[in-house]
Amino acid sequence: MRRLDTPPYSFAVPDETYLRALYEQAVKQPDVVSAPFHEAVCVFTRRAKNEGIPIERIIVALKEMLGATLHEAGSGGGMGMSPAHRTVDGAVRACIEQYYAR
């Protein structure tokens, strides 16, 4: 069973298809799609926060949504990371920043 199919993470299911599609496009064309992807992550985070979902659960759900296509992500950090891994890393940072924004 996928994690999003369980009650603590089911809040993310409505956003999954859209975020995954933007993620896949952002990996292929980071200069073109990264802003819309970033905004979609922020909208998802705001909605989840407004529903009372804790940040830890939001991050796990976000990684689960994007992790389905993360098989090509490399290891290591910084510039040695694959585009997929950098995109997920940026999404998690955007999620955290949005959650704690005033």
N, C-alpha and C positions, 0 to 999 in steps of 0.2 A: 504494500500500500504506500502510495506517495504521501509525504508529510502534509501537503496542502489538502489532502482528502480527509484529514483528521480535524475535529472541531477546533482545537486551538489555533489552527492556521487557515481554516476555511474562509476567513475574512479576505484573503488574498486572491481567491479563485476568480472573482470578476475582473481583476486587473491582469491576470496571467497572460492571456493571449496577446493583448496589446503591448505589454512590457516586453515580452519575449520577442515579438516581431521587431520592435524598435531596437532591442538589444542586438539582434542578429544584423540589422542594418547598420547600427553604430560600429559593430566590429568590422564590417566590410568597408564602410565609408565614414570613418570617425569625424572628418572635417565637415561633413554634410549633416549627419544625423545626431551628433552628440548633444546638441542643445535640446532638440525635442525629447530625446531619451532622458536627459537630466531633468527636464520639466515633468515628464511622466513619472519619474521616480519621486520627485517632490510632491506631486499631486497624490500619489499612492500613499506616501508617508503621512501627509497631512490628514488624509481621510482616515487612515488607520489610527493615528493619534487621537483624532476627534472621536473615534469609537472606543477610546480607552485602551487600545492595544499597547503593551509595553514595547519599548525600543528593541529589546532583545528578540522578541517574537517577530517584529517587523523585519529585522535583519535576516533572521533565519528564513522567513517566507520569501524575502527578496532573493536571497541566495538560492533557494529551492527553485524559484521561477526561472532564474537565469542559469542555474547549474545544469539544467537538462541539456544545454548546448555548450557546456563548458569543457567537454571532453578534450578539446585541443589545447586547453590552457597549459602553459609551461610552468616550471617551477622557478624559484628565485624571485628577486624583487627588482624594482626599478625598471630601467630600460630593457633588461633581459627578459621581462615578462612578455607573454604573448599579447596581441591586441585584445583577445577575449578576456584574459585575466586582468589587464589594465582597465577594461571597460567595467567589469564587475567591481573591481577595487574602487573605481570612481563612483559607481552607483552606491556602494555602501557608504563612502564618505559623504555623498550628497544626502543620503538618507539620514545619517547621524546629524549633519549640519541642519537639515530641515527640521528634524524632530526637536532640536534644542534651540531653534531660532525663536526669537521673541515675537 
